[in-house]
Every structure is written in structure tokens, then in C-alpha cells.
Amino acid sequence: MSKEKKDQKDEVSTEEVVVPEKLKSLVSEIEKMSVIDLAELVKVLEKKFGVSAAAPMAMAAAPASGDAAEESAGKSSFDVVLVGVGEQKIEVIKVVRDLTGLGLKEAKDMVDKVEQEAQKVKEGAKKEEAEDIKQKLEGAGAKVELK
């Protein structure tokens, strides 16, 4: 295991996780997957079981302003789309990484692609969650649209 991966593992969990015998083979397979594959797996499971893997938001979302509030009034789910990065690219990468659970490289790649094409940060988010994500990204200097 590389020193960088070991350091990341140490940061994520400081205690040993006990895996029940019946889940060991499943956990073993998941450990072999890439971050991209894991993100896809989470999306599939969310759709299949109608749940969200997102942590509950502790902050109340700021109300939308102007046209966005009028446009979003009748919708129940939104896609949060990153359309511009601004001058604080590193801050935007940190927020994208935090929101999506992607690794540093994957989050950087997503932010880099925004120059060519808008990138979905979150699909099918509830209004409050979408507005909270938008607020966090805009706080880092990004330009975001809710669709």
C-alpha cells in the first residue's frame, strides 16, 4: 500500500471496523472497486431502493432568489450543475470532493471538465438539498445552475 493511500486510510478511520461474516465477501469485492465504480454503485442503489446516501444537511438552505425561485417552485427534484469554476479553483475542487465523496483526482477532473462542458454534481436532489449544494459551491466561487 502506498504511503499516500495509507495516510488517507488513517485519516478516514482511526478504529478497526468489524465486518460480520455474512458480509465479508461483499465488503472484499467493494474494496477492489475504483472510486468511479463505487459512485456508480451508490447511484444504482439509490435508484433501486429509493433512498439517498447523502448525509442529512444540518444547515437550512438559503432561499433561492429571482428567476430560480420561480422556475423551481413546481419541481420536486433537481440536478445541480456546475457551469463555471471562477478564480478559486482549488476551493471548488475541495467542495466538489466533499459533496460527492470523490477522490482528489476525480474531483479535480470533474472541475477541469467544466471549461468544456457543464458537469452534474448531484442528480435528483430535493429542493432544499440542491439549494444547499448550490450555496456551498457558490461560496467557493463557482457558478451553479439548478435544472
Secondary structure, DSSP 8 states (H G I E B T S, - for coil): --HHHHHHHHHH-SS-----GGGHHHHHHHHTS-HHHHHHHHHHHHHHHT---S----S------HHHHHHHTT-SEEEEEEEE--S-HHHHHHHHHHHH---HHHHHHHHHHTTTS-EEEEEEEEHHHHHHHHHHHHHTT-EEEE-
